[in-house]
Amino acid sequence: MSCVKAKSYLDGLSLEESGQKFYQDTEPASFVVCVTKVKIYVAECKIHGKTVPANIGKYGAFTATEASERAK
C-alpha cells in the first residue's frame, strides 16, 4: 500500500486555510488527494489531450482504497 492510501498518512495531512496541496499516488498514477479546507479524492483524466480533475469524493465518505479503485 502506498503512503497516500494509508489512513494514518491521510489523517496526518493538515488542512489548508487557503490554497490547495496535491498528493499523487503511484498506483494508479491518476489517483490524487487534494487538500484544501477538506480532503478530497480526485482522479486525473485525459480529455482531448488535457489533464482534467474529476472529484471522486471527500475523505471519510470513501476509504482511500475504494477511491483508488474508482480512479482506475
Secondary structure, DSSP 8 states (H G I E B T S, - for coil): --GGG-HHHHHH----SSS-EEEE-SSSTTEEEEESSSEEEEEEEEETTEEEEEEEEEBTTB-HHHHHHHH-
